[in-house]
Amino acid sequence: MNTIDATMSMLEVMPEDARKKVYEFTQQLFTAKKPANPFTPVSTAQILSDLEESRRQIADGDGIEMEQALTEMGKRH
């Protein structure tokens, strides 16, 4: 059974009030006003400035190993 079939099967046995809530929620997903791209454009100058800062931090020993960074991010999220 593919995802669409499973979803349809689930909706068919759902009580009418629950089906209405699902419909309203999906409508909100499609009509919500949000930017298509959550990232703001960045200038070349800003990218180079960020890169310079990053290189300075690494040279000063302020950086952390990727494995450690990923582990910490995993704990937070």
N, C-alpha and C positions, 0 to 999 in steps of 0.2 A: 504494500500500500504506500503510495507516495504521499508527500506532505499535504497536497491539496485534497486528496481523497480522505486522509485522516482528519483534516480540519472540517471538511464538509460532514463527515460522519459524526464528529463531535458536536457540531452545531445542530444537526438534525435531532439529537437526543436531549439537547439542552432545553431547559424551561424557557418559555417565551420572554420572561423578564430578563433572564441572563443573556439571551440572544440580543435583546434590545441594547443592553449595556455594552456588549461586544461591538455592535454596530455603531453606537455613539462614540466609543473609544476610537475605532478605526476611522471614523469621519474626522475626529479631532486630529489624528495623525496627518491626514491629507490636507486639512484646511488650516493647520497651525501656521502662523506667520513667523517664519524663522529664516535666517539667511541660508542659502544653499551651501555656502562654504563657511564653516565656523572659524576659519583662519583669516586674519586680516593680512592684506598685502604688506610686504616688507621691502624696503628699498635696498638696492645693492650696497649702499653705504652702511645701512644697519646690519646687513649680513656680514660685511667685512669687519665692522666694529665688534659684533658678537664673536666672530672667529678669533679676532685679536685677543679679546678678553678670555676666551676659552684657552687659547695657547698660553697666555700669561698664567692662568690658574694652574695649568698642567706643569709649566716650568717651575712654579712656586711650590709644587707638590700638593696642591689643593684638590687635585682630581681624585676620583675613586675608580677602582676596577669595575669593568662592565658587569661582571658576575655579581659583585656586591650591589651595584646600582639596581640590577634587575631583581635581586632578592628583596631589597628594600621596597621597590615599587610593588612587587607581588604581595608583600605584607600589608601595604596600604590599600591596595585595590583588590 
